[in-house]
Structure formats: structure tokens, C-alpha cells
């Protein structure tokens, strides 16, 4: 079976708290969700919500870290909100 792009969720920005809430687009059970976070306030580790798996964390510069996570969609994930966190604001 070929891999096919299904949808993209909205770009989320949060400069004032330790939580970044991402909302999943419309999807089907079994689809693979991918989330990318970009932390520009030091090399903080982003913690995904339960059920998400870290793929890679890359220090882009001395103060910026990018992280990639994935999750296989389950019933109820379509349109659901997922909170990714970092230690400090």
C-alpha cells in the first residue's frame, strides 16, 4: 500500500506558557500523525503527551531545539487536542 498525505493541522504558536496544544486534523483510525516542535528558548526537551513517540531531537543552534514525534491515530483522535510541554517559559 502506498503512503498518502491525508491532511495537515493548523500551525500552533505559544510564546507565553510551557504548553503547546496541537489539534489533529480530520483523520482515520490507523493514520500516522506527525508533530514537529521548535523550541527557541534554550535547549529544552519537549515532552509529548501519552501515546506519542519521539523520533528525533536536533539542536539546531546553541539556543534552538527541534523535535519530531509520531502517533498512530486511534478512535477519538480526529480533531482531538494534544498538549506538548517544555520545562520553562
Order of alpha helices (4+ residues) and beta strands (2+ residues): beta-beta-beta-beta-beta
